[in-house]
Amino acid sequence: MKDRREVSSEAAPEAIGPYAQALLCGDQLFCSGQIGLDPATGQLVEGGLAAEAERVFANLAAVLSEAGMDFRDVVKVTVYLTDIDGFPVLNEIYARHVDEPYPARATVEVSRLPKGAVVEIDLVAIRRV
């Protein structure tokens, strides 16, 4: 693809592996999964699911902003939880950050996440015209 560039924000943690925070392909932004890492320390925030989820949304907002977008541009979200019983807590936090019409979303329980995180979220956004 000709119009493809890496998007990286200093307000979000550096990638912990060989991947980009996001790739902008034309008007589409593909954000890699974010966990609750504090970008200043590179460490997982303390406080469990709620604290990690809030940090995840802050990290994703920073990457979206770097691409000139925000959560209103998001069309697809995937949420990974290490305990599906946290679904109601996640939904409450999610609803504070994402407005209607809500993006398409999948939520799955996984056995483990990097650095012992309890939640990870990735997303796809398309620039509004």
Secondary structure, DSSP 8 states (H G I E B T S, - for coil): --SEEEE--TTS---SSSS-SEEEETTEEEEEEE-SB-TTT-SB-SSHHHHHHHHHHHHHHHHHHHTT--GGGEEEEEEEES-GGGHHHHHHHHHHH--SS--EEEEEE-S--GGG-SEEEEEEEE---
